[in-house]
Amino acid sequence: MHEGYAFKVRFFSYFRNRCKLLSMYRTHTCGELRIDDTGKTVILAGWIQRSRDLGGMTFIDLRDRYGITQLVFNMETRPELCIQARKLGREYVVSVTGRVKERDSKNPKLPTGDIEIEAEKLVVLNPSEVPPFTIEEVSDGGDDLRMKYRYLDLRRPPLKRNLELRHRMAQEVRRYLDQQGFIEIETPVLVNSTPEGARDFVVPSRMNPGQFYALPQSPQTLKQLLMVAGYDRYFQIVKCFRDEDLRADRQPEFTQIDCEMSFVDVPDIIATFEGLARHLFFAVKGIRFDDPFPRMTYREAMDKYGSDKPDLRFGMEIIDFTTLSRGKGFQVFDTAEFVGGICAPGCGGYSRKELDALTEWVKRPQVGAKGLIYIKSESEGQLKSSIDKFFTPADLQEWMKTAKAQAGDLLLVMAGPKEKTLKALGELRIEMGNRLGMRDKNTFKPLWVVDFPLLEWDDEEKRYFAMHHPFTSPLEEDIPLLDTNPAQVRAQAYDFVINGVEIGGGSIRIHRAEIQQLMFKSLGFTKEEAEKKFGFLMNAFRYGAPPHGGIAFGFDRWCALFAGLDSIRDIIAFPKNNSGRDVMLDTPSELQPRQLDELHIRVVEKEDSGH
């Protein structure tokens, strides 16, 4: 914090000296003055944070982006000025001239807490209505209200710190990548619509009636074309757009650190961008990692943690009980493809009410389990279970031994199709980690997840989809399986994960036209469809495409993680709400008929579902 503040002071001093116009309103910022400035006559400008009238004296806290300084108005020496100050309300914009003096009652919580300004002149630059919520560290405004008046919310210290952290991270990203020989290149925002992935946002073309641009979900094909063009190390911090349902870590428009390299393999990519992560951890958080980040295959992550983005801050790994569960007459276990569970330490004293609540929790659609079995070891070591009608105490003791459970622990068990059950157990593991306080936001556990499946089957559409995207290269030894057993093909893909959050993902790309055509075939595209959607890329491959690969990091997510936030919304200056609306700008909104006519668009009224 002190280093960041010192940088801001130096920057502002430089800027002030270069731009004399600032002296019209202020000579210093509200976070700049210290005890060494005692005796100086200064001009400050900013917003009134709060005012305190103590009879003969009026104190005002003046705030700007850099901090808060206390102003003093004395009824004895300047009564007219003091009376004027008493009429000022919160968030008035004022400029004050005065002399720096040492405070009698110092405030150690403020960097400027050793001094105050004895006011000699006051200019009201703009009055303010009473704001709809308090502009404080913790506000009394609800989410909807603060989103509507986002420009006021952004005055609050937490939001200011978030945006300063975001700025600093962006600068450090550019600094590191520039030192590694990367060149920043902008790619178009108006592009073509492509299949796969989320829905596109589309933009009508007035000059080409009936035709549409799409806003990029990612500059994927464009950065591959830059590799064909010979720009072997590219990056940009870029806006991307996806028309998908929102949640805490999603916004319809978001920011990526988008990177691509030529003549590299998976170890080259991981080494380069693990370097970026180490640089950001140290430059922004002051955290140094001495050992290489662990690597884990997709299969290992799913089997141990029920997630391809495991949180390694705590254990509670999934235990396979399938063999132990067979042959005891309990049909749920005997007919299940997989039986697994987790051991929740110290939870053996859970009441029936608490266990019933957990059972209802796992039945939620987000988790998708049909039920929950428990075996609990009470403090004296006595075992109780919801399946003790089928399993003897010795059987249950074997389960506890397999889980390496201690007296006072609780086993939570599920059964069903393997992949679905693993994912449900993964959700339960995270929930129990939250309940037991095991997910400390000040602890960071990064890792790489590698060897993802290339394809995943969709039961509804009865076809394969690319787990990452259609340009991901399969492992060379797995290419023959594309024709015979596509589900077993592994991708040269990798995700970067911190604390259970996927921060980035990428792959080695397909650079040979015949492999790309094979991939399109596996995804169910006809030659005509592939040519129509991706002909420009296939044409480029005919002119000498180098081996290449890359990665894209979710910049908003990374910033939110470093800021200790659960949602990316408060790391973005002007975000959308959960319905994808900007309630401040009141958008999306309807267009005028004239605009629709120019664009050759007709709006069709949505039919009433009741008719």
N, C-alpha and C positions, 0 to 999 in steps of 0.2 A: 504493500500500500504506500509506504513512504517513498519507494523508488518511483512508483507511478505518479505520485503527487509531484515529486521533484521534476520529473520530465515535463509535466503539464506547466509548472511554473516557468521552467526554462523556455518552453515553447511560447507561452504567452508573452513573456518578456521580450523575446525576439520579435514576435509578431507586432507587439505594441511599438517597439522601436522602429519597425519598418513601416508602420501604418499610423501616422500621427493623428489621423482623424479620430482614433479611439479616445484621445484625450478630451474630446468634447464631452464625453459622458463618463469616462472612468480612466483613472491612472493605474489602478490595480484591480485585481479580482477579489471576490469575497472569501477566497480560500488562501490568499497569498501572504497576508501581513503577519509579522511575528514581533516578538519583544524587541528585536534589534531595530524595528522600524519606528519605535517610540519617538515622538516629537515631529514626525513628518506630517505635512498637510497633504491629504490624498482625496481622490474622488472615487467613490464606489457607485455602482449601479446594479439594480437587480429587483427581485420580487420580495415583498414583505412576507416573511414566514409566520411571524407572530409578534404581538405587541403587548407590553406590560406597563400599565400606568400605576406608578407608586406615589402619587401625589405630587411631590416636588420634582420628580424625575420620571421620564418616560423612556423605556428601553424597547428597541425594535431589533429583531433578528432579520438581517438582510441576506437573501440567498441568491446565488447564481449557480451556474453549472459547476463551479470550482469549490464551493463551500458556503459557509455562513459566517458573517461577522456581526458582532453586536454594535448597535448605534446607541448613543446616549444623548437625550435631549433634556437640558437643564432649565427648570422654570425660573430659577434665580438669575441666571446669566442671559438667557435668551427666551423670555416668556412667549413671545409671538411664535417663534419657531416650535416651541414645545406644544403650544395649543394647536398649531398646524399638524404636528406629528400625531396628536391624539385623535385626529379626525380620519386618519388613514386606516384602511381596512386590509384584510388579508389579500395577498396577491396583487396589491397595487404595485405598479412599476415606478420606481423612484431613482433619482440620482442624488447623492449626498456628498457634500464637501465637509471635511472636518480634520481634526488633528488626532493622530494615533497616540493613545495613552495606555499605561499599564492598568489592567483591571484590578480592583480591590478584591473582588470575589472571582477567582479564576475558575474556568471550566475545563478540566482535564480531558473531557470527552471530545472537545473540539480542537482541531489543529490551530485555530485562531483564538483559543480560549484564554490566552495570557493577555490579550489586548482588547480594546474597544475603541470606537471612533466617537470623539466628542464633536457632535454635529454643529456646524457653523452656517450651513446653507442646505436647503432642501428643495428639490424640484420634482414635482409629480409629472412623470412622463406619460403615464396612462393610469386611470383608475380601473378598478375591477369590480365586477359583481361578486357577491359571495359565491365561492365555488360550490358545486353540488356535493362534494365530499372533501375530506381533509387531505391536504397535501403533506402527508407525513410518512414516516418510515412504514407504519402500519396504518392503512386508511380505513375509514368507516364506509367506504363505497363498495357496493357489490360488483361482481364481474361485469354485468351488463352495463351498469352505469359508468364504470371506468372505461369500458370499451367505447361507449358513445362519446365520452370526453377524453379520448386517448391523449390528446395534446396536454391535458392537465395531468393525467396519470404519469406521463413521461417526465413531469417535473419532480416526481417523488424519487428519493435516493435509491431505492432498490432498482427501479427501471434505469436510472442514470448509470448505476454500476454495471448493470447487464449490458447496456449498449457500449459502455467504455471497454468492457471485457471483450465484446464482439469485435470492436474496432482493433483492439490490440492483437487478438488472435488472427485477424485478417492480415495485419501488417507482418506478423511473425510467419504466417504461411508464405506470403510473398517473399520475405527475406530468405527463408530456408530454400525454397524452390529456385529462386534466382541464383543462389550460391551453388545449387546442384546443376545449373546449366539449362533449366527450363525456361521457355519463352511463353509469355502470356498472350494468348490470341483469342479475340472475341469471335463467337459464332452467331449465326442468325437467330432471331427470335421467331420470325415467321418461316415455318418449315412445312414439310409434308406430313400428312397423317399416316401412321404406320400401325399395323396390327400388333397384337401381343401387349402385355402390360396393362396399365390402367386406361381409362377413357381419356381421350384427348380433349383439351379445350380448343375449339375451332373459331376461326376468324374469317368472315366472308370477305371476298374480294370484289370491290365495286367495279374495277376495271375488267374483271373476268367473271361476268354474271354466272351464278350457279356453281361457282368454284370456291374452295375454301383453303385457307392456310390452317395449320395446327401450331399451337404453342408447344415447344419442345418439352417432352418428359425428361429428356437428357440429351446432351449433344453427342450421343453414342456414334452414329454413323459419320458425323462431321469430324469428330476427332480421329476416326479411323482414316478418313480421307486426308487429314493433315499428316498422318504417318506416311501415306502413299506419296504425299507431296514432299516428303523429306524433312519435315520439322520433327526431329526424333525425340524431343522432349517438350511437350505442350502442357499448359495448364490454364485454367481460368476459374475464378470464383463467380459462379454463374447462376442466374435464376432459372428454375425449372417449374413445370406446371403439370399437375395431374388432377383430373376430375374424379376424385374418389372420396368415399365417406371418411369423415375426419375423426381423429382421436387425439390424445395428448401429444403424440410425437408426429402429427401430420398437419400440414396446411396445404391449401390448393396451390399456393405458390411458395416455393422454398428455395434454399440456396445450397449448391453443391460446390465442393472443391473438386474440380474435374481434371483428371490427369491422364496422360498417355505417354508411352515410351516405345521406341523401336529397338530391335535387336536385343531383346531381353527374354528371360524365362521367369518362372514363378519366384525362385529365390532372389533374383535381381529386384523384382517389384517389391517383395516383402522387405528386403534390406533397405531400399530407398525410402519407403513410406513408414517403416518402423522408425527410421531416422527422423522423419517429420513429426511423428507422435512424440518421440523423446524430446525433440526440440520444443514443441508446444508445452509439454508437461513441465519442462524446466523453466522456459522463458515466462510462462503465464502463471503456473502454480508453484514454481520453486521445487518441484519433485524430480529427483533423479533416479533412474532405473539402471542398476548395474548389470543385471542379467538379461539375456535375450527374452523377449516375450514368448510365452509358451505357444505351441502349435497343437491343434487337436483336429482330428478328422471329423467330418460331419457325422459319421456313424458313431464314433465315440461320444461326441457331444449329445446326440440323441439318446444313446443307451444310458449314459450316466446322468444326464441333466434334463432330458425330455425337451430340449430346445437346441436350435442351431446358433443361439446367441447366449451361451451359459453365463450365469453370474458366478464367478469364482471367489467372491468375498466370503462365502460360507460353504460348508460341505453338504450334508444331507443329500448325498448321491442316491440315485434310484437303485434299488436292490431287486434282482430277479428271483422271484419266489415260485416260478412256474413249476419246477420239478418238485419242490416241497409240497405244493398244493394239490398234486394229483392223487386220485384213488381213495379219497376219504368220503365219497358220497355227496360232496357239495357240488351240485351241478354247475353253479356259476363259475367255479374254478376248473372243474373237470372238462368243460366244453370251451373254455377260453383259449385263444391263441397265446395269450401272455398274461401272467400275473406278476405284478410288481408293486413296490411300495417305497416309502421313505420313512426314516426314523427321525421323529421330532424330539430333540433332547429336552428333558425336564418337563414334558407335557403329560406324563403318566397320570397326573391328578386331574385331567380334564373331566368335567362332569358330563352326564348324559345329555344335558341341554347344549353344552358346548360342542359335543360330538355331533349331535343332530344338526346344529347350525353349520358345521363344516360339511356335513353330507349335503345339505341344501345348497351350499356354496359351490360344490363340485358339479352339481346338476345344472348350473346355469349354462345357457347356450355358449358362452365364451369358453367354458371348460369342456362341457359335453360328456361328462361321465354319467353313468346310470346309477351309481351308488358308491359307497365307501365302507370298507371293512376296517375295524380297528382291533389292535391287540395292545393293551396297555399294561405296563409294569408299575404297580403302585410303589410307594416309597419303601415298603418292607419287602419288595420283590414279588409279591403275589400278582399273578397274571389274570387279567380279565379280558374277554373278547366277545365280539358279536358272532363269532363262529365256533364257540366252545362246545356247541352241540355236536359238531363234526370232528373236532380236533381235540386230542387229549392234552393235558398239561405238558406232557413230554413233547408232543408235537409242537405246541406253542413255544416251548422253551427252545426248540431247535430253530424256529423262526427268529427268535430274539438273538440267538447265537449267530445265525447267518447275517443278521443286520448289525452285529457288534453293538447291540443295545445294552444300556446300563439300567440299573434299578431307577425307576422314575421316568423312563422314556416311553414314547408312544409310537407304535407302528401304524401307518395309514396305508391301506392296501386297496388297489383297484385291479380289475380284470376286464379283458376284452380283446379286440383286435390290437396287435402290437403297436403300430404307429400311433393310432388314436389314443391308446392307453398311456404310452410314453409322454405324449404331448399334454394329456390331462394331468399326469403326475408332475410334469414340469411346471404347469400353472400352480398346482398345489404347493410345490416346493417353494416357489417365489412368494406365495401368500403366507406360508409359515415363516419364511425368512423375514418378511415384513412384521408379522405379529411378534416374533421373538427378537426384533431389533438387531438382526444380523446384517442389514444392508446399510452400513455406515456410508454416508455421502462423501465423507472426507477420506475414504479408502478407495484406491483405484486398482483394479485388476484387469489389465488388458491381455488379450490373446488373439491369435489368428485361428480361424476355423477354415480347413482346407478340404479338398477332395469331395466337393459336393456332387450329388447326382447331376448329370447333364439335363435330364428331362424328368418331368413329373406327369402322371396320368390324371386326366380329368374324367371322372365317371359320368358327369352330365353330358359333356360334349363328345365323349368316347374318342379322345385323341390326346396326344402328348403336347405339353407346353414346355417351353424352355424355363428351367428353374431360375436362371438369371436373365438371359436374353438370347436371341437367335444367333448371335455372333460369337458366342462363347466356344472356345476350342475344346474338344474332347481330349482326354489323354491319348497319346499316340497308340498305345497298345490296346485301347478300347474301341478304336474306330471300327474294326470289323463287326463289333456287336451292334452297331447302329442298324444293320440289316436283320440281325438274328435275335437280339435281346436288348432293345433300347433302354429298358429300365435299369440295366446294370452298367450303363456307360457312365464313367466318372468325368467330371469337368475339370479343366485347369482353372478352377475358380477358387476364390478366397474371400473371406469376410474379416474385417477388423472389428472386434467386439470389446467394449469396456463396460464392466458392471452390468451385464445382461442387456446392453443396448448395442444394436448394430450401428456402428459409427460409419463404416465404409464397406464397400464391396467392389470386387472387380474380377478380371479374368485375363488370361491370355486369349487373344482373339483368333478367329479363323482368318488366315491370310491367303489360303489357296482356294481357288474358285470351285474345284471339284468337291472339296470337303464342305464348303458352304452350301453347294447344291444338295449334298447328301443330308445336311442339317435341315434345309428347307423341306426336303422330302419327308424326313422323320416328323416334322411338325405339321404335315398334311397340306403343305402349299403345293399347288400345281406349278409347273414351270412358268406358265403365263402369269399366275398370281405373284410369284417371286420376282419375275421380271418387272411387273408393273410397280411393285412396292419398293424393290431394292435394286432395280436395274442399274441405277447410277453407281452403286457400290460395286456391283459385279463387273461393270465396265471398267471401273478404276483398277480392280484386281488384275485386269489383263495387261496393265502397264507396269508391272513390277512392284507388287505390294511387299514390304518387308515384314518379317515376323514382328509382332507388336502386341502389347497388352497394357492394361491400365487399371485405374481404380477411381471411384468417386466416393467422397466422404460427405455425409450429411452435416454441413457446416452448422446449421441451426441446432441439431442434436448435440454436436460436440460442444458448442458454446453453452447450451443448457446444462449439459453434464458438468462442465467446469464451474458453472454458476450455482450448482446444487439445486436446479429446478426440476420439477416433475413434468412440466409442459414446455414445449418450445415457444409457446405464445409470447411469454414475457421476455424472450431474447430477440424478438422481432419488433421493430418500431411500430408498424401499423398492421397487425394481424387480422385475420378473419375469425369469426366465432365458429361454434361447432356446426352451424348450418351453412358455412361458407359465405356468410354475409359480413360486410364491413358496415357496422351500424353507425359509425361516425359519418361515412360518406353516403350511407343509405344505398348501397349497391350490392348485388346486381339490381338493375332497374329497367323499366320498359323503355323502348325507343319510340320516338315520334313516328307517325305513319310515313312522313316524308323520307326519313332515314331508311325505313324498311323498304320503301319503294326504290330508293337509289341502290340498295343492296340486293334487290330482287328476292326479298324474303317475305314469306307470309307466315304469320303466327297462327297456329291452330289451337283453338280452345281445347283444354283438357276435358275429356268426357267424364261425366259424373259416374263414379264406380257403382252407384246404386241403381243405374238404369241399364 
